[in-house]
Amino acid sequence: MATAVKVDGYGFERPEDFDFETYEEFMSRYLSVLVRRAKKWEQLFGSSPLEDHLKRSSKVKRYTRKGIPGDKRALVWMTMSGALARMQANPGVYQRLLEAPTHDDPVIDAIRTDIHRTFPENVFFVDAPEGQRVPLFNVLVAFARRRPDVGYCQGLNFVAGMLLLVVKDEERSFWLLDAFVGGVVPTGYYTPAMTGLRTDTRVLAELVRARWPDVDATMRREGATFDLVATKWFVCAYVDVLPVETLLRIWDSLFYEGAKVVFRVAVTMVARQRARVAAARGLADVVSAFRVAIDDPANTFAHDFMADVFRVPGSFPMATIDKLREQCERAVLEEDR
Amino acid sequence: MSYAYLFKYIIIGDTGVGKSCLLLQFTDKRFQPVHDLTIGVEFGARMITIDGKQIKLQIWDTAGQESFRSITRSYYRGAAGALLVYDITRRDTFTHLTTWLEDARQHSNSNMVIMLIGNKTDLESRRDVKKEEGEAFAREHGLIFMETSAKTAANVEEAFINTAKEIYEKIQEGVFDINNEANGIKIGPQHSPSSPHAPSGSLGQQAGGGCC
């Protein structure tokens, strides 16, 4: 390429070793997908308000799985997650949360420590007045006050940061974060004991075991748990884990279908590196195999990735997940006693 | 490259004290002023030489925020060495050492060597914890102590290597049962004739193989 663009469409600086060739190959195909999807969404919704159409239906689900057009994404996420309803039901609440006096609060200190460590490689996350650092601080502080049972948990900074980059509006990002933690992902992901998160990493282990006993056997032998390899996947819902285009596609379905999408993605990533994980020797080798799963250039191909996500793991009845959650949660609570 | 021993380390301490930066300085010899925060557990590896023997350090870097302790704790057990880090410009990170120490002692093997590190000596003008205080804490709790700067690399090599020397001495004294991998020590593949699962390939053969 003659001129390599150093910053992507969401403000992330590309690392020196960025694989432009793979990205070009992806984009040359993906652009036509985006154009086609945009046309389809226009046809489906016409000129009437988008909200009227977002009733749950297999058609909307299918459309969402194939990607929400960028210009509709924020509104669709807001509508489907219930964030819009939360915002409309609570006028002025965001401002009031921000206006509460800031004491020498350890939660606020913790947030402050992490602001400059959130997307340091993104051109929008700078200290300049028009930068996203102040909005990020505000969203996290307001959230900590709205949800004192959670306060601030690392990972929320990445989720909120990504919401700001997509939605480009502080208050809307706040309500999306509120809906995300309070409905999209299961409870107990960000609370101090992290019971929900630890339950779900164990559920993932069970889902993997049922599909690939060889992977499970290696992990058990080497003492590797999905706590170790997948905590960041779950806590950040793949922000700072997978490429941005792919991440946005995951979130399209996550906001519509809920948390089981997180499992589908995890299972797909394990499937892609199955041989490498199964052959690993030693704990470090297992962890490295999962690093490869993250760095896999194939993850760039968002459309193919999502096709795999809805195909590779096979059927995924919610009843199975619920049952596994119940079992695994008991084990977690037992461990904490 | 083969090794005589592999030592497992963990790095623990409050969030933002510079744990990941210390690791990066040690494995890659560079400083990243703006480092993504660590969520969960990461690891790095590097080879060092002690007493003419090649020793591979496998270092597990953990998230500092308290809630993550329920996850990182389970990786304390298999460690031979721990770097317990605080920030000399933030007193609260020093105050929390007692909790960290209790947690480490409770969840690790009793022979684990613990190195107390006061990091960020490059920020001398903002110092909030005197060196003497660090020394006193270390003396009181039987830890080794150093002040470091991940930014200038001052004492970073020494911190990791002195910990290894202490572990090595304990092995010589017969304190560690090196046949029990739960102690965080592993004999290199060519040194133990019957070791079918010894790592032979991919990982950490070069410095900094798996970091970040």
Interface residues (C-beta under 8 A of the other chain):
Chain A: P106 A110 T113 D114 H116 R117 T118 P120 E121 C153 Q154 G155 N157 Y190 T191 P192 A193 M194 R198 G223 T225 D227 L228 T231 K232 V235 C236 D240 R281 G282 L283 A284 D285 V287 S288 R291 D336
Chain B: T15 G16 V34 H35 D36 L37 I39 G40 V41 F43 A45 Q58 A63 Q65 E66 S67 F68 S70 I71 S74 Y75 G78 D92 H197 A198 P199 S200 G201 S202 L203 G204 G209 G210
